[in-house]
Amino acid sequence: MGVTGQFETFLLTILAGVILGVVFDVYRVMRGVFRPRWIVTSVTDLFYWLLATAIVFVTLIAGNGGEVRFYVFLGLVSGVAVYYRLLSKRAIGILIWLVRCVVRVFNGTKRMLLMYIIAPVLWGAKLLGQPVCRSVRRIFSREKSEEDNVPK
């Protein structure tokens, strides 16, 4: 591979480092919002590293046929460093804003479902259910009283 190919691979690994930084920030924000227990954190940590490995693997295969060279590590570290130095704070702010918007939409939808669908159905069931329950009680109380009157 010539110098041009190595330079292209180096730029590709820098891009992969930036992508790894973005993925980690997404993971970090989600963990901060949902505050999972240690077992969930451990499993999601494993998933992050599997995803990071896949990203690096695909980058290496696409860039230089899977050859691992020093400049590959240098590119990955440089990409992560550039991302965290220049973009991480802004990205985290945007991600937190997005998560809050999604949570608001979810809570609003849930509230609307409760207010306009579930509450009227429960109210109707309660309203209709009282006469039905009385009728069922009468039927069972008659059967029981008739059983008591039958000689054994």
N, CA, C and O of each residue as an XYZ file, in Angstrom:
608
protein
N       0.851     -1.172      0.000
C       0.000      0.000      0.000
C       0.893      1.231      0.000
O       1.873      1.318      0.739
N       0.525      2.168     -0.846
C       1.321      3.379     -0.971
C       1.006      4.387      0.118
O       0.150      4.170      0.976
N       1.728      5.497      0.052
C       1.563      6.560      1.039
C       0.152      7.145      0.971
O      -0.436      7.477      2.001
N      -0.384      7.270     -0.235
C      -1.734      7.809     -0.396
C      -2.756      6.909      0.278
O      -3.651      7.396      0.969
N      -2.633      5.602      0.084
C      -3.539      4.638      0.714
C      -3.435      4.683      2.231
O      -4.441      4.604      2.935
N      -2.196      4.811      2.731
C      -2.010      4.897      4.175
C      -2.613      6.182      4.740
O      -3.187      6.173      5.829
N      -2.485      7.279      4.005
C      -3.061      8.544      4.444
C      -4.589      8.466      4.461
O      -5.230      8.959      5.389
N      -5.164      7.847      3.435
C      -6.616      7.667      3.399
C      -7.089      6.805      4.564
O      -8.110      7.096      5.186
N      -6.342      5.745      4.854
C      -6.675      4.888      5.992
C      -6.568      5.656      7.300
O      -7.402      5.497      8.191
N      -5.539      6.489      7.414
C      -5.363      7.312      8.608
C      -6.568      8.238      8.792
O      -7.089      8.360      9.900
N      -7.013      8.890      7.715
C      -8.186      9.766      7.797
C      -9.443      8.965      8.148
O     -10.292      9.437      8.904
N      -9.557      7.767      7.602
C     -10.697      6.908      7.905
C     -10.701      6.491      9.376
O     -11.758      6.426     10.003
N      -9.524      6.212      9.920
C      -9.463      5.841     11.343
C      -9.739      7.048     12.237
O     -10.275      6.887     13.333
N      -9.384      8.247     11.794
C      -9.759      9.444     12.555
C     -11.282      9.561     12.590
O     -11.865      9.843     13.637
N     -11.919      9.342     11.439
C     -13.381      9.370     11.377
C     -13.984      8.295     12.283
O     -14.976      8.548     12.968
N     -13.400      7.113     12.292
C     -13.879      6.040     13.163
C     -13.749      6.441     14.629
O     -14.624      6.128     15.436
N     -12.667      7.130     14.978
C     -12.494      7.615     16.347
C     -13.568      8.618     16.729
O     -14.078      8.594     17.849
N     -13.912      9.503     15.796
C     -14.993     10.468     16.053
C     -16.316      9.725     16.249
O     -17.089     10.061     17.147
N     -16.576      8.727     15.422
C     -17.805      7.937     15.549
C     -17.837      7.220     16.897
O     -18.882      7.170     17.545
N     -16.714      6.671     17.319
C     -16.652      6.019     18.631
C     -16.964      7.010     19.745
O     -17.639      6.660     20.712
N     -16.483      8.236     19.620
C     -16.771      9.266     20.617
C     -18.253      9.609     20.661
O     -18.826      9.767     21.740
N     -18.873      9.724     19.495
C     -20.311     10.033     19.433
C     -21.118      8.898     20.061
O     -22.018      9.139     20.865
N     -20.791      7.672     19.691
C     -21.512      6.520     20.232
C     -21.353      6.460     21.749
O     -22.312      6.162     22.461
N     -20.157      6.740     22.244
C     -19.942      6.716     23.685
C     -20.726      7.823     24.381
O     -21.265      7.601     25.465
N     -20.800      9.012     23.782
C     -21.584     10.088     24.381
C     -23.067      9.746     24.413
O     -23.752     10.049     25.391
N     -23.569      9.117     23.355
C     -24.972      8.678     23.352
C     -25.190      7.691     24.494
O     -26.165      7.795     25.238
N     -24.285      6.746     24.625
C     -24.382      5.754     25.691
C     -24.311      6.430     27.057
O     -25.069      6.085     27.965
N     -23.412      7.380     27.201
C     -23.235      8.082     28.475
C     -24.488      8.863     28.857
O     -24.905      8.838     30.015
N     -25.085      9.548     27.901
C     -26.304     10.318     28.180
C     -27.446      9.377     28.558
O     -28.177      9.644     29.512
N     -27.604      8.289     27.826
C     -28.684      7.340     28.128
C     -28.497      6.725     29.516
O     -29.466      6.538     30.252
N     -27.268      6.416     29.864
C     -27.006      5.876     31.193
C     -27.294      6.908     32.265
O     -27.792      6.567     33.337
N     -26.984      8.167     31.988
C     -27.261      9.222     32.952
C     -28.746      9.478     33.122
O     -29.196      9.802     34.220
N     -29.505      9.337     32.059
C     -30.945      9.590     32.122
C     -31.666      8.443     32.820
O     -32.497      8.681     33.697
N     -31.363      7.211     32.448
C     -32.113      6.065     32.948
C     -31.552      5.470     34.231
O     -32.251      4.716     34.908
N     -30.323      5.782     34.580
C     -29.701      5.302     35.814
C     -29.938      3.806     36.058
O     -30.583      3.432     37.037
N     -29.413      2.950     35.165
C     -29.673      1.517     35.328
C     -28.878      0.923     36.490
O     -27.915      1.514     36.978
N     -29.305     -0.243     36.908
C     -28.588     -0.965     37.961
C     -27.271     -1.492     37.407
O     -27.018     -1.428     36.204
N     -26.450     -2.006     38.288
C     -25.089     -2.393     37.892
C     -25.085     -3.513     36.862
O     -24.209     -3.547     35.997
N     -26.042     -4.428     36.935
C     -26.045     -5.543     35.988
C     -26.377     -5.052     34.583
O     -25.779     -5.506     33.607
N     -27.332     -4.121     34.476
C     -27.690     -3.559     33.169
C     -26.518     -2.738     32.639
O     -26.214     -2.776     31.446
N     -25.863     -1.998     33.532
C     -24.694     -1.219     33.130
C     -23.596     -2.136     32.597
O     -22.955     -1.825     31.594
N     -23.383     -3.252     33.261
C     -22.352     -4.191     32.812
C     -22.674     -4.762     31.435
O     -21.793     -4.873     30.582
N     -23.923     -5.121     31.221
C     -24.327     -5.685     29.932
C     -24.214     -4.626     28.829
O     -23.725     -4.917     27.737
N     -24.666     -3.401     29.113
C     -24.582     -2.356     28.093
C     -23.141     -1.935     27.837
O     -22.803     -1.554     26.717
N     -22.295     -1.997     28.847
C     -20.863     -1.765     28.621
C     -20.311     -2.787     27.633
O     -19.562     -2.443     26.719
N     -20.691     -4.042     27.829
C     -20.257     -5.096     26.913
C     -20.744     -4.822     25.495
O     -19.987     -4.973     24.536
N     -22.015     -4.418     25.360
C     -22.556     -4.093     24.036
C     -21.825     -2.917     23.405
O     -21.573     -2.917     22.200
N     -21.480     -1.905     24.219
C     -20.728     -0.776     23.663
C     -19.396     -1.257     23.093
O     -19.026     -0.886     21.979
N     -18.681     -2.073     23.846
C     -17.369     -2.517     23.382
C     -17.480     -3.447     22.178
O     -16.606     -3.441     21.311
N     -18.529     -4.235     22.116
C     -18.738     -5.051     20.919
C     -19.015     -4.167     19.700
O     -18.511     -4.430     18.608
N     -19.822     -3.118     19.894
C     -20.091     -2.178     18.812
C     -18.824     -1.431     18.407
O     -18.561     -1.253     17.218
N     -18.043     -0.997     19.385
C     -16.786     -0.297     19.087
C     -15.835     -1.209     18.318
O     -15.174     -0.768     17.377
N     -15.765     -2.471     18.714
C     -14.913     -3.424     18.006
C     -15.384     -3.599     16.565
O     -14.572     -3.658     15.642
N     -16.693     -3.680     16.380
C     -17.234     -3.829     15.027
C     -16.927     -2.602     14.168
O     -16.597     -2.733     12.990
N     -17.037     -1.417     14.755
C     -16.736     -0.183     14.012
C     -15.271     -0.165     13.581
O     -14.961      0.147     12.431
N     -14.383     -0.496     14.497
C     -12.952     -0.516     14.168
C     -12.657     -1.601     13.138
O     -11.879     -1.381     12.210
N     -13.271     -2.766     13.296
C     -13.056     -3.862     12.363
C     -13.482     -3.477     10.952
O     -12.736     -3.683      9.995
N     -14.681     -2.919     10.824
C     -15.184     -2.513      9.512
C     -14.285     -1.428      8.920
O     -14.010     -1.435      7.721
N     -13.832     -0.506      9.752
C     -12.938      0.560      9.289
C     -11.633     -0.024      8.761
O     -11.148      0.382      7.704
N     -11.068     -0.973      9.493
C      -9.804     -1.578      9.058
C      -9.980     -2.383      7.770
O      -9.131     -2.326      6.880
N     -11.060     -3.117      7.673
C     -11.305     -3.900      6.461
C     -11.500     -2.965      5.271
O     -10.942     -3.198      4.199
N     -12.290     -1.910      5.456
C     -12.566     -0.978      4.360
C     -11.333     -0.157      3.997
O     -11.102      0.150      2.828
N     -10.549      0.193      5.005
C      -9.422      1.094      4.761
C      -8.191      0.436      4.187
O      -7.622      0.928      3.212
N      -7.769     -0.668      4.777
C      -6.513     -1.256      4.319
C      -6.498     -2.784      4.366
O      -5.447     -3.399      4.547
N      -7.663     -3.381      4.202
C      -7.707     -4.833      4.133
C      -7.476     -5.522      5.464
O      -7.158     -6.711      5.488
N      -7.623     -4.821      6.555
C      -7.498     -5.417      7.880
C      -6.115     -5.353      8.488
O      -5.890     -5.923      9.555
N      -5.190     -4.682      7.846
C      -3.838     -4.568      8.409
C      -3.848     -3.601      9.588
O      -4.403     -2.505      9.514
N      -3.223     -4.035     10.667
C      -3.133     -3.191     11.857
C      -1.736     -2.583     11.881
O      -0.732     -3.288     11.986
N      -1.697     -1.281     11.784
C      -0.432     -0.528     11.797
C      -0.481      0.502     12.912
O      -1.543      0.767     13.474
N       0.655      1.076     13.226
C       0.726      2.080     14.282
C      -0.152      3.286     13.965
O      -0.804      3.828     14.858
N      -0.175      3.710     12.705
C      -0.956      4.895     12.352
C      -2.458      4.660     12.510
O      -3.223      5.618     12.621
N      -2.888      3.393     12.521
C      -4.298      3.078     12.768
C      -4.661      3.459     14.206
O      -5.674      4.116     14.448
N      -3.819      3.037     15.155
C      -4.045      3.395     16.557
C      -3.951      4.903     16.750
O      -4.749      5.500     17.472
N      -2.976      5.504     16.102
C      -2.795      6.947     16.186
C      -4.032      7.670     15.641
O      -4.468      8.663     16.224
N      -4.594      7.194     14.546
C      -5.793      7.797     13.963
C      -7.007      7.646     14.875
O      -7.763      8.601     15.053
N      -7.205      6.463     15.454
C      -8.332      6.253     16.362
C      -8.253      7.161     17.579
O      -9.232      7.809     17.950
N      -7.080      7.202     18.194
C      -6.883      8.053     19.378
C      -7.042      9.523     19.003
O      -7.646     10.290     19.753
N      -6.510      9.919     17.859
C      -6.636     11.311     17.417
C      -8.099     11.677     17.164
O      -8.537     12.765     17.538
N      -8.844     10.793     16.542
C     -10.261     11.051     16.268
C     -11.066     11.218     17.544
O     -11.883     12.131     17.656
N     -10.834     10.332     18.506
C     -11.532     10.438     19.791
C     -11.134     11.735     20.498
O     -11.988     12.430     21.047
N      -9.854     12.056     20.486
C      -9.373     13.275     21.157
C      -9.949     14.531     20.510
O     -10.376     15.447     21.212
N      -9.963     14.581     19.189
C     -10.517     15.748     18.490
C     -12.002     15.882     18.806
O     -12.492     16.982     19.061
N     -12.708     14.769     18.787
C     -14.139     14.821     19.083
C     -14.377     15.351     20.493
O     -15.185     16.260     20.683
N     -13.680     14.793     21.486
C     -13.922     15.216     22.861
C     -13.471     16.652     23.110
O     -14.057     17.359     23.931
N     -12.459     17.066     22.420
C     -11.968     18.436     22.603
C     -12.888     19.464     21.946
O     -13.117     20.531     22.515
N     -13.416     19.163     20.766
C     -14.163     20.157     19.997
C     -15.680     19.991     20.019
O     -16.400     20.989     19.992
N     -16.180     18.769     20.066
C     -17.600     18.551     19.815
C     -18.390     17.928     20.958
O     -19.617     18.021     20.961
N     -17.745     17.305     21.916
C     -18.443     16.503     22.911
C     -19.455     17.301     23.725
O     -20.583     16.844     23.911
N     -19.084     18.470     24.209
C     -20.006     19.254     25.045
C     -21.260     19.643     24.274
O     -22.370     19.560     24.799
N     -21.081     20.063     23.037
C     -22.241     20.429     22.211
C     -23.109     19.207     21.916
O     -24.337     19.276     21.973
N     -22.467     18.109     21.607
C     -23.214     16.882     21.301
C     -23.999     16.407     22.510
O     -25.148     15.987     22.371
N     -23.408     16.464     23.682
C     -24.114     16.040     24.896
C     -25.311     16.951     25.144
O     -26.383     16.474     25.517
N     -25.140     18.261     24.942
C     -26.265     19.184     25.098
C     -27.401     18.861     24.152
O     -28.566     18.862     24.549
N     -27.070     18.586     22.903
C     -28.088     18.234     21.907
C     -28.754     16.906     22.271
O     -29.973     16.775     22.160
N     -27.969     15.931     22.702
C     -28.528     14.628     23.067
C     -29.464     14.733     24.264
O     -30.527     14.111     24.276
N     -29.080     15.513     25.269
C     -29.939     15.699     26.441
C     -31.243     16.377     26.027
O     -32.315     15.999     26.498
N     -31.158     17.370     25.153
C     -32.355     18.048     24.664
C     -33.261     17.063     23.922
O     -34.475     17.066     24.121
N     -32.674     16.222     23.068
C     -33.452     15.226     22.326
C     -34.134     14.229     23.260
O     -35.305     13.897     23.074
N     -33.401     13.757     24.260
C     -33.969     12.793     25.205
C     -35.125     13.437     25.960
O     -36.163     12.803     26.154
N     -34.961     14.685     26.387
C     -36.051     15.376     27.087
C     -37.273     15.529     26.189
O     -38.403     15.359     26.647
N     -37.058     15.846     24.916
C     -38.189     15.965     23.983
C     -38.903     14.633     23.824
O     -40.132     14.584     23.844
N     -38.155     13.564     23.669
C     -38.758     12.234     23.521
C     -39.529     11.858     24.780
O     -40.626     11.307     24.691
N     -38.965     12.150     25.954
C     -39.648     11.837     27.214
C     -40.937     12.651     27.327
O     -41.963     12.120     27.752
N     -40.898     13.933     26.951
C     -42.113     14.757     26.997
C     -43.184     14.214     26.059
O     -44.354     14.133     26.433
N     -42.797     13.847     24.854
C     -43.767     13.288     23.903
C     -44.343     11.981     24.451
O     -45.550     11.755     24.369
N     -43.496     11.129     25.001
C     -43.949      9.862     25.567
C     -44.925     10.104     26.720
O     -45.992      9.492     26.773
N     -44.554     11.001     27.646
C     -45.429     11.284     28.787
C     -46.744     11.911     28.339
O     -47.797     11.576     28.882
N     -46.707     12.808     27.364
C     -47.929     13.410     26.844
C     -48.827     12.381     26.186
O     -50.043     12.397     26.376
N     -48.232     11.485     25.412
C     -49.002     10.426     24.765
C     -49.621      9.505     25.804
O     -50.784      9.119     25.684
N     -48.854      9.158     26.810
C     -49.353      8.295     27.878
C     -50.512      8.972     28.616
O     -51.522      8.334     28.913
N     -50.361     10.257     28.906
C     -51.406     10.997     29.599
C     -52.684     11.066     28.745
O     -53.791     10.904     29.257
N     -52.512     11.306     27.450
C     -53.678     11.367     26.559
C     -54.373     10.006     26.473
O     -55.602      9.941     26.489
N     -53.609      8.933     26.385
C     -54.208      7.598     26.366
C     -54.995      7.337     27.641
O     -56.110      6.817     27.597
N     -54.409      7.699     28.775
C     -55.094      7.485     30.047
C     -56.370      8.312     30.123
O     -57.415      7.814     30.543
N     -56.283      9.584     29.715
C     -57.403     10.494     29.877
C     -58.525     10.234     28.880
O     -59.699     10.292     29.246
N     -58.183      9.948     27.628
C     -59.200      9.878     26.590
C     -59.611      8.469     26.184
O     -60.628      8.296     25.513
N     -58.849      7.471     26.573
C     -59.208      6.106     26.185
C     -59.425      5.218     27.412
O     -60.502      4.645     27.580
N     -58.426      5.106     28.253
C     -58.496      4.160     29.368
C     -59.500      4.609     30.422
O     -60.300      3.799     30.890
N     -59.474      5.875     30.804
C     -60.404      6.360     31.831
C     -61.862      6.216     31.392
O     -62.669      5.725     32.181
N     -62.244      6.619     30.165
C     -63.637      6.406     29.771
C     -64.041      4.925     29.718
O     -65.168      4.573     30.068
N     -63.124      4.072     29.283
C     -63.440      2.640     29.242
C     -63.650      2.111     30.658
O     -64.596      1.363     30.903
N     -62.782      2.491     31.589
C     -62.937      2.046     32.977
C     -64.220      2.607     33.587
O     -64.931      1.904     34.305
N     -64.512      3.875     33.297
C     -65.723      4.494     33.812
C     -66.956      3.761     33.275
O     -67.886      3.454     34.021
N     -66.943      3.485     31.952
C     -68.057      2.755     31.352
C     -68.195      1.351     31.911
O     -69.305      0.881     32.162
N     -67.080      0.689     32.103
C     -67.119     -0.664     32.664
C     -67.658     -0.631     34.085
O     -68.418     -1.515     34.482
N     -67.278      0.367     34.845
C     -67.762      0.489     36.215
C     -69.262      0.780     36.216
O     -70.022      0.203     36.994
N     -69.668      1.685     35.332
C     -71.084      2.053     35.245
C     -71.935      0.868     34.812
O     -72.980      0.598     35.404
N     -71.490      0.166     33.784
C     -72.231     -0.996     33.305
C     -72.019     -2.214     34.186
O     -72.869     -3.101     34.263
N     -70.885     -2.240     34.840
C     -70.541     -3.406     35.642
C     -71.336     -3.525     36.912
O     -71.542     -4.638     37.397
N     -71.797     -2.417     37.477
C     -72.562     -2.485     38.728
C     -73.863     -3.261     38.555
O     -74.141     -4.150     39.360
N     -74.675     -2.960     37.532
C     -75.899     -3.773     37.366
C     -75.584     -5.234     37.058
O     -76.272     -6.135     37.538
N     -74.562     -5.464     36.268
C     -74.189     -6.838     35.935
C     -73.747     -7.575     37.180
O     -74.124     -8.728     37.390
N     -72.953     -6.923     38.006
C     -72.482     -7.559     39.239
C     -73.661     -7.877     40.160
O     -73.711     -8.947     40.768
N     -74.611     -6.939     40.260
C     -75.796     -7.202     41.097
C     -76.574     -8.403     40.566
O     -77.021     -9.252     41.337
N     -76.731     -8.468     39.256
C     -77.469     -9.592     38.666
C     -76.758    -10.905     38.921
O     -77.395    -11.905     39.252
N     -75.456    -10.910     38.771
C     -74.680    -12.134     39.002
C     -74.781    -12.536     40.464
O     -74.929    -13.719     40.772
N     -74.704    -11.570     41.364
C     -74.833    -11.889     42.790
C     -76.204    -12.490     43.090
O     -76.314    -13.455     43.846
N     -77.243    -11.916     42.496
C     -78.601    -12.442     42.718
C     -78.712    -13.881     42.215
O     -79.290    -14.739     42.882
N     -78.158    -14.132     41.040
C     -78.235    -15.490     40.475
C     -77.529    -16.478     41.387
O     -78.063    -17.548     41.677
N     -76.335    -16.127     41.839
C     -75.594    -17.052     42.693
C     -76.224    -17.166     44.072
O     -76.199    -18.236     44.680
N     -76.775    -16.098     44.559
C     -77.408    -16.188     45.885
C     -78.686    -17.019     45.802
O     -79.015    -17.706     46.769
N     -79.425    -16.985     44.683
C     -80.624    -17.815     44.498
C     -80.230    -19.279     44.417
O     -80.874    -20.128     45.034
N     -79.177    -19.588     43.660
C     -78.750    -20.986     43.535
C     -78.338    -21.538     44.883
O     -78.633    -22.683     45.223
N     -77.650    -20.699     45.646
C     -77.188    -21.148     46.947
C     -78.381    -21.371     47.872
O     -78.427    -22.358     48.606
N     -79.354    -20.446     47.837
C     -80.511    -20.600     48.713
C     -81.363    -21.775     48.269
O     -81.953    -22.451     49.112
N     -81.448    -22.044     46.955
C     -82.191    -23.204     46.486
C     -81.505    -24.494     46.875
O     -82.170    -25.487     47.173
N     -80.158    -24.493     46.877
C     -79.417    -25.681     47.307
C     -79.663    -25.950     48.780
O     -79.726    -27.103     49.208
N     -79.802    -24.883     49.552
C     -80.049    -25.069     50.984
C     -81.425    -25.668     51.241
O     -81.612    -26.375     52.232
N     -82.394    -25.397     50.362
C     -83.760    -25.890     50.556
C     -83.938    -27.327     50.072
O     -84.924    -27.970     50.432
N     -83.005    -27.850     49.260
C     -83.133    -29.207     48.740
C     -82.784    -30.187     49.849
O     -81.750    -30.042     50.502
N     -83.654    -31.205     50.074
C     -83.344    -32.197     51.111
C     -82.218    -33.102     50.683
O     -82.062    -33.425     49.505
N     -81.435    -33.506     51.667
C     -80.282    -34.348     51.356
C     -80.521    -35.767     51.722
O     -79.647    -36.611     51.525
